[in-house]
Amino acid sequence: MEQPPPFVPPDFAVPRTLDADGLHLEPLGPQHNEADHAAWSSSMEHIHATPGFEHSSWPQPMGLEQNREDLERHAADFEARSGFTYTVLDERGTVIGCVYIYPPRGAGIDRADAEVRSWVSARNAGRDADLYRAVAEWLARDWPFRAVRYAARTGGS
């Protein structure tokens, strides 16, 4: 069976962080479990209304252990270079969201070579457009993708 091409080139140095607009992104991992769980579990309705998540089965209720397993899977994807999930921290170091950079689902539909989704917690809803703008600029500037599928936002400061 033919192997799919790598998601990113073998010589590409995957960015470990992004600092922009008072937001700090770092690879998501099990060390973020409690804070990540608190951020999304208090914001499920808000996340489902976020562009890119309207028809998603996630988030759905789960406990801390199941969440930890999910974070371990994301960390393993990052290390395998098959997908990249970042936690989003505010100026105080509080987890307020996530960014997911993965191969597109339904590849070939629009020729995108990456699909990106992001969310912020309901109490940080006003930062969603700022996060979108920072990530979109980062992807264009520092990542090897020619075309990215990322649901657009409006507003922001």
N, C-alpha and C positions, 0 to 999 in steps of 0.2 A: 504494500500500500504506500502511496506517495505521501511524503511528509509535507505538511504545509510550510510555507516560508516562515522564518522567524518573525516574531512581532516587531522587534527592533533589530537593526543590524548588530552583528556580534561585537563590533568595535565601538558601538555607541555607549558613551558613559551616561547612564541613566541619572538624571538629577535626583539628589537625595532630599533637597529642600527647595522651598520657594518662600521668599519674604516679600510681600507686596500689600499695599493698602491696609497695613496693620494686621495682616493675616500671616500666619506661619504654617506652611505645609511640611509634613515629614511622613515617612512611610508608616502606615498603620500596622500595628501589631498587637499581640496579646497584652502588652504593657498598658495599652489604652482601654482595656476591657470595661472597667467600671464607668469611666468618663464617657466613652463612646456609647455604651448601653444607655446611660442617663440621657445623653443628648438626643438620640434617635427615638427612644421609647417614650419620651415626653412630647414628641413631635410627629407621630405617625400620620395623622390627618394632614398636617402641613406638608410633610415630605411627599405624600401621595398627590398633592396639588402642585408640586414643583415640576417645572418642565423636565421631561425625560423620565419621570416616575409615575405619570398619570395612569399607566396600565401595568405597572410593575406589581408583582406579588410581594415584594419587599417594600417597606417593612411590615412585619407581622409579629405578633407577640412571641417572645422567646426569653428564656432565662439567661442568667450570666454565663453558665457553662456552655450553652449552645452558642451564645454570642462569641465567647472565647474561641470556640472551634471555627467560627466564621472568620474571625480575625487571624487565626493561625493559617487558614486557607489563603487569605489575602496576602499574608506575609510570605507564604510559600510561592505564590504566583509571582510576587515581586522578585524574590531570589532566583526563580526560574526564568525571569524576564518574559513571562507569558501574559502579564497584566500588572498594573501598577495602581495601588490604592494608597491614598494619602489621607491622614487625618488633618483637619483644619483646626488650628488653635488661634484664639484671639490674643490680644496684647498681654493678658494676664496668664496665658498658658492654659486656658480653659478650652476643652474640646467643644467646638460649635458646629462641626460638620465633617463631610468627607468628599473626596474627589476620586473617581474611578476612571482609569484609562485602560481600555481593553480592546482587543480585536473586535471589529464590528460584527454584530449578529446579522444574519441575512446578507453575508458578504456578496458584493457584486451588484447590489441593488442601486447604490449611488456612488460606487467606486471610492468610498471612504476607506482609509487604511487604519483609522482608529475611531472608537466610539467613546465619548466622554460623558459622564453624568456627575453631577454634584448636588449636594444639598447642604443647607444650614438648618439649625434648630429653629423652632417657631419663635423663640424669644430673640433670635438674631436674624429674623426674616429680612430686615432692612439691609443686610450685608450680602444677600444673595447675588445681586447684580454686580457688586464689587468683586466678589469671588469669581463669578463668571468672566468678567473682563480680565482680571489678573491671570486666570488660568488660560483663557483664549490667547492672550498675548504671549504667555510663557510657552504654550504649545507651538505657536508660530515662530518664536525666536529660538527656542532651545531643543526642540524635539525634531525627529527626522520625518514626520508625517507630511505628506503632500495634501491630504484632504482629511478633515476631521468632522465627524458627526457629533454636534454638541448643541442641544436645544437652547436657542437664544433666550436672553432675558431682556427686560426693559427696566429703566429706572436706575437707582443707585446714586451714590454721592460722587 
